[in-house]
Amino acid sequence: MTDFKVISNVIKMSHLDEHVEHKLWKIIDYLHEDSTLGDIYFMLYKEENKMFQPNYGTEPEFMRECENIADNDGAFLGIVESKKDTFISDFVSDNISNVSLNRFFPKAQNVFALPIFNSDRLFGVILGDSSDDLTELEQQLLSLVSAEITGMITNASEFIELNKHIYELSTLYNITKLFKHKEDISTLCDKIVEHTSTLLYASTVFLEIFSPELEDIANKKCAFNKEKNYDLDSDMIEGIIEDVKRTRGPIIIKNALTDPRCEGFAPDFTTALFAPIVYESSVIGVVGLIDKESNLFISDKSFSEDDLRVLMSLSTQLANIIENAIIVREKERLLTEKETQSWELGILYDVSNAMMKTMKLDNLLHKILTAVTVSSGMGFNRAGLFLVNERMNTLQGMLGIGPDSAEDATRIWHELEKEEKSFNQWLSNDTDKKHDGKSKFGEAIKSIRISLDEEEDTVIKAINNRRPVICSNTSECCENSKYLAKLNSEVYAAIPLLAKDKIIGAIFVDNIITKAPITEESLHFLTLFANQAGLAIENSTLYSNLKKTNTELKEMQGKLLHNEKLAALGEMAADVAHEIRNPLMSIGGFSRRLGKRFEDGTKEKEYTNIITKDVSRLEKILNEILSFSKDERVDNFNMNNINDIVNETLIMFDNEFLANNITVKTALMPDLPHAECDYHQVKQVLVNLVNNSCQAMLNGGTLEINTRKSLLRNEESVVIEVSDTGGGVNNDVIHNIFNPFFTTKDGGTGLGLAITHRLIANHSGSIEVDNNPGIGVTFIINLPINERIHKQPTKYRIGGKI
């Protein structure tokens, strides 16, 4: 029990794809078999009868014999009230032990009880014993195990509850489909009037429904006539129907010739019967009978009270049918609304999840427009995304996804159908961008720049008012947004992108191919999506800025460390050089004097010559060290022609070029601006670089020097490129070439490039290296033209082509 692998194994077992009880039993068996614990039991808590019920244990026979234990029984009462892990080290004498616990552990000395509960519910308790005292660490491990089991049971409980709700919704939906659909009501009404005519022997039966809840049959009139065609729209009939609606009661006309309600009219019927159809205290329709047929069994040709009773019963049935239809349709509406909300929430969740995993802005913009256009997402034909450029005060097109024509759309959609990707797969794909950006629509979006000051522009209005707009008038769209006119959209919508109450851009959508309308509902959902997208874009921008700042800080830290190292090395080198210089001069002087006393060809003469030669080499090294350690600040600034310095430097090496078979090529810009610099220091830089190239090409090669204009930190500058074919530098050591005393040459001091770097730093310039191992190396020096930027930081860069 002292090994934390117990927790790891318990967690693994709790995540098995099995029933929660099976996982619990496995954990109990594991704790019993792979530890020093004794018997372990799980008591399930039944809240309805306040009892603990034996569920599982390492002694199955004993568990079968156990009875339920009340939650107020001794130690169990303490567990229910405190819900704390309990560890009893002296079980026999402990005062909270009782008969119930003694039955589980009759011989135990150490007992523990671990309640399994969350904030809302007590699931049960794990009981166990141990022959040895449990250490504090073992008690902590058992508490962690109980916490993991609690989480496992809680998750399973929530999952079962969720499945229950899903099952209820599914059952509800299936039940609603059993009801009559709206077209069946209309058909049913026609059949009802026909059967009513037969039932009540009426020559004509008519039905009028004016239910606002059933739009398709509102103001519906249907009639069945055996002999005559009555004008059901006559003023008299309409007046009677209004009376039925007003009184909410039936009207019976036994004799139209004598009935005062028919006075002033010339009705072509004798008797009539009208009954209201009432739903929720409102009259939603009227059913009427006109003229009664005569036969052998009917002597009275007028409608009777019995006929009225039957008609009222029929109207009640009609009311029930309509009520059921209204209920069914309301349920269908609510279910559709819930399904729509569920779909919308699912889309928003998937998109939010995908966007939060993407910090790279171009990938993020692609995900946003993919969600807007893919059929399993919002399904718009085309979408474009614009971002605010605060520096330029414009709304700038960034990305557009969509076809250019119906043929293009058919081809793309056919290709997408073949891929059979889910919505999540589309969102997670950062590399498949073959359907966007390269289209004419994508290029048109990227070319759009709308000034934020053009307040009459439709898109600018949308972002200024912070509300989405739908533009459905073609001429007005072209007039109000001349920039979007090139997109050829007859109907489009513009949705502002906000992040923390700040406008950062807009989304453009249309259905140029399918001509599907852009509804208020889709616009509302797109607005919710745009709010999420705005936050994701803002986060991406902040992350990018943070990353850039972090990189700059690391570069500055590296430079500070490098400069500190150079300063320390320079100080040390100066001290060492001064200490060595005087003795070395004495040795050199004495060796030369001794050499004059010996004749040529003697061993003594040879030895003194060697001493003199090595002393000269050491003096050269000392001079370089002193030059490196000297504080050579730029104090002789003048406007100098860089081309002249290059030419003078090359003249110095004419003999060496000839001796080593080196070909020199120059491409010096004729009108190169003069640079404000220290002539001697710039020349020393070129001497060091050319000297290195010559030493790298002892067997011949090509030296090439070019000059040109450029920019350094957005200011004018001049560039000097020195290239050779000396084989380059090994990539493993290229990062060390500017470090003092690092050299790859026999007899080198490793100070030439360090001095070069420092001299360029004195001019606030930059030196970059393009290394091609096996071919050669190019040093690129960039010097500012104007003295006013001298205090800017210096950089050097090593690696690939700049």
C-alpha positions in Angstrom: 0.0 0.0 0.0 2.9 2.4 -0.1 3.4 2.3 -3.9 1.6 5.0 -5.8 1.1 2.6 -8.7 -2.1 1.6 -6.7 -3.6 4.9 -7.7 -2.5 4.5 -11.3 -4.1 1.0 -11.6 -7.3 2.1 -9.9 -7.6 5.0 -12.4 -7.1 2.6 -15.3 -9.8 0.2 -14.0 -12.2 3.1 -13.4 -11.9 4.1 -17.1 -12.6 0.6 -18.4 -15.5 0.3 -20.9 -17.6 -1.8 -18.5 -20.6 -1.5 -16.2 -19.8 0.7 -13.2 -20.5 -2.2 -10.7 -18.0 -4.5 -12.5 -15.4 -1.8 -12.3 -16.0 -1.2 -8.6 -15.8 -5.0 -7.9 -12.5 -5.2 -9.9 -11.1 -2.3 -7.8 -12.1 -4.0 -4.5 -10.5 -7.3 -5.6 -7.4 -5.5 -6.7 -7.0 -3.8 -3.3 -7.6 -7.1 -1.5 -5.1 -9.1 -3.6 -2.3 -6.6 -4.3 -2.0 -5.0 -0.9 -1.6 -5.7 2.8 -5.4 -5.1 3.3 -7.7 -7.9 4.5 -11.3 -8.2 3.7 -13.0 -5.4 1.8 -16.8 -4.8 1.4 -19.0 -2.3 -0.4 -22.3 -1.3 1.3 -24.7 0.4 -1.1 -26.7 3.2 0.6 -30.5 3.2 0.0 -31.7 6.7 0.8 -35.4 5.8 0.5 -35.3 3.4 3.5 -32.1 4.8 5.2 -30.4 1.5 5.0 -27.0 0.2 4.0 -27.3 -2.9 1.7 -24.5 -5.4 1.2 -23.4 -5.2 -2.5 -20.0 -6.8 -3.0 -17.1 -8.1 -0.9 -14.0 -10.3 -0.9 -16.1 -12.9 1.2 -19.1 -13.6 -1.1 -20.6 -16.2 1.2 -20.5 -13.8 4.1 -22.0 -11.0 2.0 -25.0 -13.2 1.1 -25.7 -13.8 4.8 -25.4 -10.1 5.7 -28.6 -8.2 6.4 -29.2 -4.5 5.7 -27.9 -2.1 8.3 -29.7 1.1 9.3 -27.8 4.3 8.7 -28.1 5.3 12.4 -26.4 2.1 13.6 -23.3 3.0 15.5 -20.3 3.8 13.2 -22.6 4.0 10.2 -24.4 7.0 11.9 -21.0 8.8 12.1 -20.2 8.0 8.4 -23.6 9.4 7.3 -23.2 12.6 9.4 -19.6 13.4 8.8 -19.0 11.8 5.3 -15.3 11.6 6.3 -12.9 8.8 5.8 -12.6 6.9 9.1 -9.6 4.9 10.2 -9.8 2.9 13.5 -6.4 1.6 14.7 -7.7 -0.2 17.8 -11.0 -1.6 16.6 -11.8 -3.8 19.5 -11.6 -1.1 22.2 -12.7 1.9 20.0 -15.9 3.3 21.3 -17.5 3.9 17.9 -17.3 0.2 16.9 -20.5 -1.8 17.3 -22.1 -5.1 16.7 -22.7 -4.5 13.0 -19.0 -3.8 12.3 -17.9 -6.6 14.5 -19.9 -9.0 12.2 -17.7 -7.9 9.3 -14.4 -7.9 11.0 -14.6 -10.2 14.1 -10.8 -10.6 14.4 -9.6 -7.3 13.0 -7.4 -4.8 14.8 -7.4 -2.0 12.2 -10.6 -1.0 10.3 -11.3 1.7 7.8 -14.6 3.1 6.4 -14.5 5.2 3.2 -17.8 6.9 2.3 -18.5 7.3 -1.4 -20.4 10.5 -1.9 -20.5 13.8 -3.8 -22.1 17.1 -2.7 -25.6 15.8 -3.5 -25.7 12.2 -2.7 -24.2 9.4 -0.5 -23.7 6.3 -2.8 -22.4 3.9 -0.1 -19.3 3.1 2.0 -16.3 0.9 1.5 -15.4 -1.1 4.6 -12.0 -2.9 5.1 -9.5 -4.1 7.6 -5.8 -4.5 7.9 -3.7 -6.7 10.1 -1.1 -3.9 10.5 -1.6 -0.3 11.4 -2.2 1.9 8.3 0.5 4.5 7.9 -0.5 8.1 7.1 0.6 7.5 3.5 -1.5 4.4 3.2 -4.5 6.3 4.6 -3.9 9.1 2.0 -3.8 6.5 -0.8 -7.1 4.9 0.4 -8.7 8.4 0.5 -7.5 9.0 -3.1 -8.9 5.6 -4.1 -12.3 6.5 -2.5 -12.2 9.9 -4.4 -11.6 8.1 -7.7 -14.4 5.6 -7.0 -16.7 8.6 -6.2 -15.8 10.3 -9.4 -16.4 7.0 -11.3 -19.8 6.5 -9.8 -20.8 10.1 -10.2 -19.9 10.1 -13.9 -21.8 6.9 -14.4 -24.8 8.3 -12.6 -24.8 11.4 -14.7 -24.4 9.4 -17.9 -27.4 7.2 -17.0 -29.4 10.3 -16.2 -28.4 11.8 -19.5 -29.3 8.7 -21.5 -32.6 8.7 -19.7 -33.4 12.2 -20.9 -32.3 11.4 -24.4 -34.5 8.3 -24.4 -37.4 10.4 -23.1 -36.9 13.0 -25.9 -36.6 10.3 -28.5 -39.8 8.6 -27.3 -41.6 11.9 -27.2 -40.5 12.6 -30.8 -41.6 9.2 -32.0 -45.0 9.6 -30.3 -45.6 13.0 -31.9 -45.0 11.4 -35.3 -48.1 9.2 -34.7 -50.4 12.2 -34.7 -52.1 13.5 -37.8 -50.1 15.9 -39.9 -51.5 19.2 -41.0 -52.5 18.0 -44.5 -54.5 15.2 -42.9 -56.6 17.7 -41.0 -57.8 19.3 -44.2 -58.6 16.0 -45.8 -60.3 14.9 -42.6 -62.5 18.0 -42.6 -63.7 17.2 -46.1 -64.6 13.7 -45.1 -66.3 14.9 -41.9 -68.8 17.2 -43.8 -69.6 14.3 -46.2 -70.3 11.9 -43.3 -72.2 14.5 -41.4 -74.5 15.0 -44.3 -75.3 11.3 -44.3 -75.6 11.1 -40.5 -78.0 14.1 -40.2 -79.7 13.8 -43.6 -78.6 17.3 -44.5 -78.6 18.4 -48.1 -75.6 20.6 -47.5 -73.0 20.6 -44.8 -70.3 23.3 -44.5 -67.4 23.9 -42.2 -65.4 27.0 -41.7 -62.3 27.2 -39.5 -60.6 30.3 -38.5 -57.9 29.0 -36.1 -54.9 31.3 -35.9 -52.8 28.3 -34.6 -53.3 26.3 -37.8 -52.3 28.7 -40.6 -52.9 26.2 -43.4 -56.6 25.7 -42.6 -57.3 29.2 -41.1 -60.3 30.7 -43.0 -60.8 27.3 -44.5 -64.3 26.6 -45.9 -65.4 23.2 -47.1 -68.9 22.0 -48.0 -70.7 19.0 -49.2 -73.8 19.5 -51.3 -76.1 16.9 -52.7 -78.4 19.0 -54.8 -77.8 22.7 -54.5 -74.9 25.0 -54.5 -75.5 27.6 -51.7 -73.6 30.8 -51.6 -71.8 30.3 -48.4 -70.3 33.8 -48.6 -73.7 35.5 -48.6 -74.2 38.3 -46.1 -76.9 36.4 -44.3 -74.7 33.3 -43.7 -71.8 35.5 -42.7 -74.0 37.4 -40.3 -75.2 34.1 -38.7 -71.6 32.9 -38.3 -70.7 36.2 -36.6 -73.6 35.7 -34.2 -72.3 32.1 -33.4 -68.8 33.5 -32.7 -70.2 36.3 -30.6 -72.6 34.2 -28.5 -70.4 31.1 -28.5 -73.7 29.1 -28.8 -75.6 27.2 -31.5 -78.2 28.7 -33.7 -81.2 26.7 -35.1 -83.4 28.1 -37.9 -86.4 25.8 -38.2 -88.2 28.0 -40.8 -86.3 30.6 -42.7 -89.5 32.2 -44.0 -90.7 33.1 -40.5 -87.4 33.5 -38.7 -86.6 37.2 -38.0 -82.8 36.5 -38.6 -83.7 35.9 -42.2 -85.8 39.0 -42.6 -84.7 41.1 -45.5 -83.1 38.2 -47.3 -84.5 35.8 -49.8 -82.9 32.5 -48.7 -83.3 29.5 -50.9 -83.3 27.1 -48.0 -85.9 26.2 -45.4 -84.1 25.2 -42.3 -80.5 25.5 -41.0 -78.4 24.5 -38.0 -75.1 26.2 -36.9 -72.8 25.1 -34.0 -69.6 26.6 -32.8 -66.3 24.8 -32.6 -64.8 25.9 -29.3 -61.1 25.5 -28.2 -59.8 27.0 -25.0 -62.9 29.2 -24.6 -62.5 30.6 -28.1 -64.6 29.9 -31.1 -62.2 28.7 -33.8 -64.8 27.5 -36.3 -68.4 26.9 -37.2 -70.1 23.8 -38.6 -73.5 24.3 -40.4 -76.3 22.2 -41.8 -78.7 23.5 -44.5 -82.0 21.8 -45.4 -83.0 18.4 -44.2 -83.8 15.7 -46.6 -87.2 14.0 -46.3 -87.8 10.3 -46.4 -90.2 7.7 -45.1 -88.8 7.9 -41.6 -88.6 11.7 -41.3 -91.8 13.7 -41.3 -90.4 16.9 -39.9 -88.1 18.6 -42.5 -86.7 21.1 -40.0 -83.7 20.5 -37.8 -84.6 19.4 -34.3 -83.0 19.7 -30.9 -81.7 16.1 -31.3 -80.0 17.1 -34.5 -78.5 20.0 -32.6 -77.3 17.7 -29.8 -75.6 15.4 -32.4 -74.1 18.4 -34.2 -72.8 19.8 -30.9 -71.2 16.4 -30.2 -69.6 16.5 -33.7 -68.3 20.0 -33.1 -66.7 18.8 -29.8 -65.0 16.1 -31.8 -63.8 18.6 -34.3 -62.5 20.7 -31.5 -60.6 17.7 -30.1 -59.2 17.0 -33.6 -58.0 20.6 -34.0 -56.7 20.7 -30.4 -54.7 17.5 -31.1 -53.4 19.0 -34.3 -52.4 22.2 -32.5 -50.7 20.2 -29.7 -48.9 18.0 -32.2 -47.7 21.0 -34.2 -46.6 22.8 -31.0 -44.7 19.8 -29.9 -43.2 19.5 -33.4 -42.3 23.2 -33.3 -40.7 22.8 -29.8 -38.9 19.7 -30.8 -37.6 21.3 -34.0 -36.6 24.3 -32.0 -34.8 22.1 -29.5 -33.1 20.1 -32.3 -32.0 23.4 -33.9 -30.7 24.7 -30.6 -28.9 21.4 -30.0 -27.4 21.5 -33.4 -26.4 25.1 -33.0 -24.8 24.4 -29.6 -23.0 21.4 -31.0 -21.7 23.5 -33.9 -20.6 26.3 -31.5 -18.9 23.8 -29.2 -17.1 22.0 -32.0 -16.0 25.3 -33.6 -15.0 26.8 -30.2 -13.0 23.7 -29.4 -11.2 23.7 -32.8 -10.5 27.5 -32.6 -9.1 27.3 -29.0 -6.6 24.7 -30.2 -5.3 26.9 -33.0 -3.1 29.9 -32.3 -1.8 30.4 -35.8 -3.9 33.2 -37.3 -4.1 31.9 -40.9 -5.2 28.5 -39.7 -7.7 30.1 -37.4 -9.2 32.2 -40.2 -9.5 29.1 -42.3 -11.3 27.2 -39.6 -13.8 30.1 -39.1 -14.7 30.2 -42.8 -14.8 26.4 -43.1 -17.4 26.4 -40.3 -19.4 29.0 -42.2 -19.4 27.3 -45.6 -19.1 23.5 -45.1 -22.5 21.8 -45.6 -22.3 20.1 -42.2 -21.7 23.5 -40.7 -23.7 26.7 -41.5 -23.8 25.9 -45.3 -23.4 29.3 -46.9 -22.1 29.2 -50.5 -19.4 31.8 -49.9 -17.8 33.6 -47.0 -15.1 36.2 -46.6 -13.4 37.5 -43.6 -12.1 41.1 -43.0 -10.0 42.4 -40.2 -9.5 46.0 -39.0 -6.0 47.4 -39.7 -5.7 50.1 -37.1 -2.4 51.4 -38.6 -4.0 51.9 -42.0 -7.5 52.7 -40.6 -9.0 50.2 -43.0 -11.1 47.1 -43.1 -8.8 44.6 -44.9 -9.8 41.4 -46.7 -7.9 38.5 -45.3 -9.5 35.2 -46.7 -12.3 34.1 -48.9 -13.8 30.6 -49.4 -16.3 29.8 -52.1 -16.8 28.9 -55.8 -16.6 31.3 -58.7 -19.4 29.7 -60.7 -22.2 27.1 -60.6 -19.9 24.7 -62.5 -17.1 25.3 -60.0 -19.5 24.8 -57.1 -20.7 21.5 -58.6 -17.2 20.3 -59.0 -16.1 21.3 -55.5 -19.2 19.9 -53.8 -18.8 16.6 -55.7 -15.1 16.4 -54.5 -16.2 17.2 -51.0 -18.9 14.5 -51.0 -16.3 11.9 -52.0 -14.1 12.8 -49.0 -17.0 12.0 -46.6 -15.5 14.1 -43.8 -17.4 14.9 -40.6 -17.7 18.5 -39.4 -15.0 18.0 -36.8 -12.7 16.5 -39.5 -13.1 19.6 -41.6 -12.3 21.8 -38.6 -9.3 19.8 -37.6 -7.7 19.9 -41.0 -5.2 22.7 -41.2 -3.5 21.6 -44.4 -6.3 21.0 -46.9 -7.0 24.5 -48.3 -7.3 23.6 -51.9 -10.8 25.0 -52.2 -10.1 28.5 -50.9 -7.8 31.4 -51.3 -6.8 30.6 -55.0 -10.3 31.2 -56.4 -11.2 34.5 -58.0 -13.6 35.1 -55.1 -10.7 34.5 -52.6 -8.5 36.9 -54.5 -11.3 39.5 -54.7 -11.7 39.3 -50.9 -8.0 39.8 -50.3 -7.9 42.8 -52.7 -10.6 44.7 -50.8 -9.6 47.6 -48.6 -12.4 49.7 -47.1 -11.6 52.9 -45.2 -13.2 53.0 -41.8 -14.1 56.7 -42.5 -16.5 55.7 -45.2 -19.5 55.6 -42.9 -22.0 55.2 -45.7 -20.6 51.9 -46.8 -22.9 49.0 -45.9 -20.2 46.9 -44.1 -18.8 49.9 -42.3 -22.3 50.7 -41.1 -22.7 47.1 -39.8 -19.5 47.3 -37.7 -20.2 50.9 -36.5 -23.7 49.9 -35.4 -22.4 46.6 -34.1 -25.4 44.8 -35.8 -25.5 42.4 -38.7 -27.2 43.6 -41.9 -28.8 41.8 -44.9 -28.5 43.6 -48.2 -31.1 42.3 -50.6 -31.4 45.2 -53.1 -28.7 44.7 -55.8 -28.5 48.3 -56.9 -28.4 49.6 -53.3 -25.7 47.1 -52.4 -23.6 48.2 -55.3 -24.2 51.9 -54.4 -23.6 51.6 -50.7 -20.6 49.2 -50.9 -18.7 49.8 -54.1 -16.0 47.5 -52.7 -18.2 44.5 -52.4 -19.8 45.2 -55.8 -17.0 43.2 -57.4 -18.2 40.1 -55.6 -21.4 40.1 -57.7 -23.7 39.2 -54.8 -27.4 39.9 -55.2 -28.1 39.2 -51.6 -25.4 39.2 -48.9 -25.0 39.7 -45.2 -22.3 41.4 -43.2 -21.7 40.4 -39.5 -19.4 42.4 -37.3 -16.6 40.6 -35.4 -16.3 41.8 -31.8 -13.8 40.9 -29.1 -14.3 42.3 -25.6 -16.6 45.1 -26.9 -14.0 46.0 -29.5 -14.6 45.8 -33.3 -11.9 43.7 -34.9 -13.5 42.9 -38.3 -16.5 41.5 -40.2 -17.7 38.4 -41.9 -19.3 38.4 -45.4 -21.7 35.6 -46.5 -23.9 34.9 -49.5 -25.7 32.1 -51.3 -24.8 33.1 -54.8 -25.2 29.6 -56.2 -28.2 28.1 -54.4 -30.0 31.4 -54.1 -31.1 30.2 -50.6 -32.5 33.1 -48.5 -30.5 34.4 -45.6 -33.0 34.2 -42.8 -33.1 36.2 -39.5 -32.6 32.9 -37.7 -29.4 32.0 -39.6 -28.2 35.6 -39.1 -28.8 35.3 -35.4 -26.8 32.1 -35.2 -24.1 33.5 -37.3 -23.9 36.5 -34.9 -23.3 34.1 -32.0 -20.7 32.3 -33.9 -19.0 35.6 -34.9 -18.7 36.6 -31.2 -16.8 33.3 -30.6 -14.7 33.9 -33.7 -13.8 37.4 -32.6 -12.6 36.2 -29.2 -10.5 33.5 -30.9 -8.9 36.0 -33.3 -8.1 38.3 -30.5 -6.5 35.5 -28.5 -4.5 34.5 -31.5 -3.3 38.1 -32.0 -2.4 38.4 -28.3 -0.6 35.0 -28.4 1.3 36.1 -31.6 2.4 39.4 -29.9 3.4 37.5 -26.8 5.4 35.0 -28.7 7.1 37.8 -30.7 7.9 39.7 -27.5 9.2 36.5 -25.9 11.5 35.9 -28.9 12.8 39.5 -28.8 13.5 39.2 -25.1 15.4 35.9 -25.6 17.4 37.6 -28.4 18.2 40.6 -26.2 19.2 38.2 -23.3 21.5 36.3 -25.7 23.1 39.5 -26.8 23.6 40.8 -23.3 25.2 37.5 -22.3 27.4 37.6 -25.4 28.5 41.2 -24.7 29.2 40.4 -21.1 31.3 37.4 -22.2 33.2 39.6 -24.7 33.8 42.2 -22.1 35.2 39.6 -19.6 37.3 38.0 -22.2 38.6 41.4 -23.4 39.6 42.5 -19.9 41.3 39.2 -19.2 43.0 39.2 -22.6 44.3 42.7 -22.1 45.8 41.8 -18.7 47.5 38.7 -20.0 48.8 40.4 -23.1 50.4 43.2 -21.1 52.0 40.8 -18.7 53.5 38.7 -21.6 54.4 41.5 -23.9 57.6 42.9 -22.1 59.2 39.4 -21.4 58.4 38.4 -25.0 60.1 41.6 -26.4 63.2 40.7 -24.3 63.2 37.2 -25.7 62.8 38.4 -29.2 65.6 41.0 -28.8 68.1 38.6 -27.3 67.3 35.9 -29.9 68.1 38.3 -32.7 71.3 39.4 -31.1 72.4 35.8 -30.5 71.6 35.0 -34.1 74.1 37.5 -35.3 76.9 35.8 -33.4 76.3 32.4 -35.2 77.2 31.5 -38.7 74.7 30.4 -41.2 74.2 26.6 -41.3 75.0 26.0 -37.7 72.6 24.4 -35.3 72.8 27.4 -33.1 71.8 29.7 -36.0 68.8 27.4 -36.8 67.6 27.4 -33.2 67.9 31.2 -32.8 65.9 31.7 -36.1 63.2 29.4 -34.8 63.0 31.4 -31.6 62.9 34.7 -33.5 60.1 33.4 -35.8 57.9 32.1 -33.0 58.4 35.3 -31.0 57.2 37.3 -34.0 54.1 35.0 -34.3 53.4 35.5 -30.6 53.8 39.2 -30.9 51.2 39.2 -33.7 48.8 37.2 -31.5 49.4 39.7 -28.7 48.6 42.6 -31.0 45.3 41.0 -32.1 44.4 40.3 -28.5 45.2 43.9 -27.5 43.2 45.1 -30.6 40.2 43.0 -29.5 40.4 44.2 -25.9 40.8 47.9 -26.8 37.6 49.9 -26.5 37.3 51.1 -30.1 34.4 53.4 -29.9 33.3 55.1 -33.1 34.6 58.6 -32.8 35.7 59.4 -36.3 32.4 59.5 -38.2 32.5 60.9 -41.7 30.5 60.3 -44.9 32.5 57.6 -46.8 32.2 55.9 -50.1 31.9 52.2 -49.3 33.0 51.3 -52.9 36.3 53.1 -52.4 37.0 51.2 -49.1 36.3 47.9 -51.0 38.6 48.8 -53.8 41.4 49.8 -51.5 41.1 46.6 -49.5 41.3 44.5 -52.6 44.5 46.3 -53.7 46.2 45.2 -50.5 45.7 41.5 -51.3 46.7 41.6 -55.0 49.9 39.5 -54.4 48.0 37.0 -52.3 45.3 36.6 -54.9 47.9 35.9 -57.5 49.9 33.5 -55.3 46.8 31.5 -54.4 45.2 31.5 -57.8 42.1 33.4 -56.5 39.7 35.0 -59.0 38.1 38.3 -57.8 34.6 39.4 -59.0 32.9 42.7 -57.9 29.5 44.1 -58.5 29.6 47.5 -56.8 26.5 49.7 -57.2 27.5 52.8 -59.1 25.3 55.3 -57.3 25.7 53.7 -53.8 24.9 56.4 -51.2 27.8 57.4 -48.9 27.5 56.0 -45.4 28.4 57.9 -42.2 31.1 55.6 -40.7 34.6 55.2 -39.4 36.7 54.6 -42.5 39.5 52.6 -40.8 37.2 50.4 -38.8 35.1 49.5 -41.9 38.3 48.8 -43.8 39.5 46.6 -40.9 36.2 44.6 -41.2 36.8 44.0 -44.9 40.5 43.1 -44.4 39.5 40.5 -41.8 36.8 39.0 -44.1 39.0 38.9 -47.2 41.9 37.5 -45.2 39.6 34.7 -44.0 38.5 33.9 -47.5 42.1 33.8 -48.8 43.0 31.4 -46.1 40.1 29.2 -47.0 41.0 29.1 -50.7 44.8 28.3 -50.5 44.2 26.0 -53.6 42.4 28.6 -55.6 38.7 29.8 -55.8 36.5 32.8 -56.4 36.1 35.8 -54.1 33.1 38.0 -54.9 32.2 41.3 -53.3 28.9 43.2 -54.0 27.4 46.4 -52.7 23.8 47.6 -52.9 21.2 49.8 -51.1 18.8 48.3 -48.6 16.9 49.0 -45.4 17.9 48.5 -41.8 15.2 49.0 -39.2 13.1 50.9 -41.8 16.0 53.3 -42.4 18.2 53.6 -45.5 21.4 51.5 -45.4 24.1 50.0 -47.5 25.0 46.4 -47.9 28.3 44.7 -48.5 28.3 41.0 -49.4 31.6 39.1 -49.3 31.4 35.5 -50.7 34.0 32.8 -51.3 34.2 29.2 -52.5 36.3 28.0 -49.7 34.0 25.2 -48.6 32.0 27.0 -45.9 31.8 26.1 -42.3 30.5 22.9 -40.6 26.9 23.5 -39.4 27.8 22.1 -36.0 30.1 25.0 -35.2 28.7 27.8 -37.3 27.0 29.4 -34.2 30.4 29.9 -32.6 32.2 31.8 -35.4 31.8 35.2 -33.7 32.9 34.0 -30.3 36.4 35.1 -29.3 39.2 32.5 -29.5 37.1 30.1 -31.6 38.9 29.1 -34.8 38.9 26.2 -37.3 42.3 27.1 -38.7 45.7 25.9 -37.5 47.6 28.7 -35.9 44.6 31.0 -35.8 43.7 33.1 -32.8 39.9 33.1 -33.3 39.7 36.9 -32.9 39.3 38.1 -36.5 35.5 37.5 -36.7 35.0 38.6 -33.1 36.7 41.9 -33.8 34.7 42.2 -37.0 31.4 41.7 -35.2 32.3 44.2 -32.6 33.3 46.9 -35.2 30.0 46.4 -36.9 28.3 46.7 -33.6 30.1 50.0 -33.0 28.3 51.2 -36.2 24.9 49.8 -35.1 24.8 47.6 -38.1 24.2 43.9 -38.6 26.2 41.0 -39.9 24.5 37.9 -41.3 26.0 34.6 -42.5 24.7 32.5 -45.4 26.6 29.2 -45.0 26.7 26.5 -47.6 28.8 23.6 -46.3 31.0 22.1 -49.0 30.5 25.2 -51.3 31.3 28.4 -49.5 30.1 31.2 -47.2 28.7 34.7 -47.7 29.0 37.4 -45.1 26.3 40.1 -45.4 27.1 43.4 -43.7 24.3 46.0 -43.4 25.4 49.5 -42.3 23.1 52.4 -41.6 23.6 55.6 -43.6 22.5 58.1 -41.0 24.3 58.6 -37.7 21.1 59.2 -35.8 20.3 55.5 -35.5 23.8 54.6 -34.1 22.3 53.7 -30.7 20.0 51.0 -32.1 20.8 47.4 -31.0 23.1 45.3 -33.2 22.3 41.8 -34.5 24.1 39.1 -36.2 22.3 36.2 -37.8 23.6 32.8 -38.8 21.8 30.2 -40.9 20.0 29.9 -44.3 19.5 32.5 -47.0 18.3 35.8 -45.6 
